Amino acid sequence: MVNLTSGTPGEARRTAEWASAHGIPYLDGAIMAVPSMIGGAETLIFYGGSREAFERSRPILSVLGGNAVYLGEDPGVPLVYDLALLTMLYGAWYGYFHALAMLRTAGVSAAAFLPYAETWLRHVIAPALTDPREAAALDAGNFATDESNLTVNCHALNHIVNASTEAGIPADWLIPIRRIAAQKVAEGYGQDAFTRVFEAIAPLPFGQG
């Protein structure tokens, strides 16, 4: 049994328990593509559950998406990956919409802003979020930096929230992270990287979740 419907990790695990109780080998998966991409050689689909079922079914699964990735025996993990990637997508979308709303107050169109948004994404945001050293530092709880520390970023967040409020643009989504950043500065971490806020979101050390 292969389940590729969306849901939560808990739902996937409960379905796996049901399948096991009925003697059914089970795989839960997450399709990381839009419908028009199904069947493509590069189409990514995550799978978790019975390794034996995955290996036996791989030829069929590869027809759905050539990039079939097995993530282990836990059938809930594919949906954790799925929802984590979607969290990044919706966060980026909301940030982009907020940026465009701010620009509109100055008569700047989305089209006029696009070249600068693309440069910012390519040279600042994407490198920061895809650097293996940064990922390793997060896993290790290492928040040291020699530039753009938490105090500086707190000032930036204040400016964004205040300017948005002045323009009548909702900034509610930024309030929680601003609060966490300010709390960490108050705790004496102002010289650390902005990544220090992560420990307030995921308080358990890596490997203990």
N, C-alpha and C positions, 0 to 999 in steps of 0.2 A: 504494500500500500504506500503510495507516494502522495503526500498532501502538499500542494503548492498554493493553497489559499492564504490570504493575509490574516494576521491575528497577533496574539501576544505570545511570548515564550511560554507562559504558564499554560495557555490553551494547547500549544503544541505538545508540551510534556504530558498533559492529561490525556490527549488523544493517543499518544504513544503508549501510555499505561493501559488504555482500553485495548489497543491493538495487541499488546503483549498478552493481556489476559485472555484474548481470543486466539492466540497462536499465530498472529499475523506479523510478519516482518515489516517494519515501518520506517519510512523516511519522511522527514518534514523539510520543506524547502522554502526559499524566498527568491522570487524572480526579480532581478535588478535590471529591468528593461521595460520598455513600453511594448504594447502588443505587436506593433509593426516590426520589432526586432526579433521576435520569436523565430527560432530556427537558424539564426545567424551564427557564424563560426565564433564571433567574439562575444556573444551574448552570455552574460554572467548570471548563473543561478547557483545559490548556496544550498547545500544539503547537510543534514545532520541526522543521526540515528544509527541504524544497523550498517556497519561497514560492509558486511557480506552482501546485504541487499543492494547497497550502492554499487559495489563492484560488479555484481551480477546484472544490474540494470543499466550500467553505464552506457552501453550502445544505444539504448532507447532514450536515456536522459540527454545524451549528446545531440539527439535530433531536435530536442526542444531548445537547447542552447549549447554551443560548442565549448563554452568555458564553464564546465560543471565542476564546482569546487566542493569537496567534502571537508566539513569542519569538525568532525568528531562524533562520538557516540551520543552526545547530548542533543536531543531533537529540538531543544529550545534555542540553541545558539544561532542557527540561521536567521531567526526572526530578531534576535538581538542585533546582529549585523545589519539587517534590513532597517530596523527602526533607528539604529545609530546613524546610518547614512541618510535616512529621510530627515532625521533631526537636523543634520547639517544643511540639507537642502532647504527646509522651511525656514531655518534661521537665516540663511543667506538671502532667501527671497524676501523675508520681512525686512532685513537690513537694507536691501536694495530699494524696496518700496519706500521705506522711511527716508532714505537718501534722496530719492526722486521727489518726494513730497516737500522736503526742505528746499531743493533746487527750484521747484515750481513757484515757491514764494518769491523768488528773485527773477522769475520769468525765464528760467533755463529749462529747455526741453530734455527729455530722456535721450533723444538722438544726439543732441549737442554734448551731453555728458558722457556718452558711451565710450569714446576713445580713451578718456581718462579713467573710467571705471575698468576698462580692459587692461590698461597699463598697471593700475593699482592691484588688480587681481593677479596678474601675471608675475609681477615683480615684488609684491609685498605679501599679499594674503596667501596665495598658493605656496610660496616657499616656506612661510611660517607654519603652515598646517601640514606640509608633506616632508619636512626635514626629519630624517631618521634620528638625528642627534636630539632633536626636540622631543620626539616620541620617547626615546630612551630616557631622557631627563625626567619626563613626566612619570614614567614607570618607576624611576628611582626616587622620586620625590625631591629632585634637584631643581630649585627655582632661582638659581643664581643668574645674574645678568650684569652686563657692563653698559647697557644702554636701554633707554625707554623703560624705566622702572615702574613699579606699581604706583608710586606717587604721581608721576607724570601722567599715567593713564587715568588716574582718578580725576585729575584736572580736566582731561579731555572728555571724560564721561559727563562731568558736571557741565561743561560747555555745551555738549550735545543736548542734554536734557533741558538746560535753561533756554537755549535757542529754540528748541522744539516747542517748549511751553509758550514762549513769546509768540511763536508763529501759529499757535493753536493746533500743533501736530501731536497726537498721542505718543508719549514716550514711556508708557507703563512697562513695556517689555524690557527696558533698560534699567529700571529701578532696582530689581533684585541683584543684578550683577554689580551695579554701582554700590549698593549697600554692602555686598560681600567685600568688594575692593576696599571700601572705606574702613570696614571692620579689620581687614588684614593690615592696613596701614596703621590703624590704632593699636594693633597688637605688636607693632614694631617691625613689620615686614616691608616697609615702604621702599627699600632699596632692592627688593627682589623683583623678579620678572612678573609680568601680569599673570603668568601661568600659576602663581601662588593661589589664585582664587579657586583653582581646581580642587584643592584639598577640602574646601568647604562644600563642594558639590559631590565629590566622591571621597568621603572621609576614611574609608577603609584602604589600607595599603594594597598595592597591586598584588594579586594572587590570593587575597583574603575575602574577595567579594562573593 
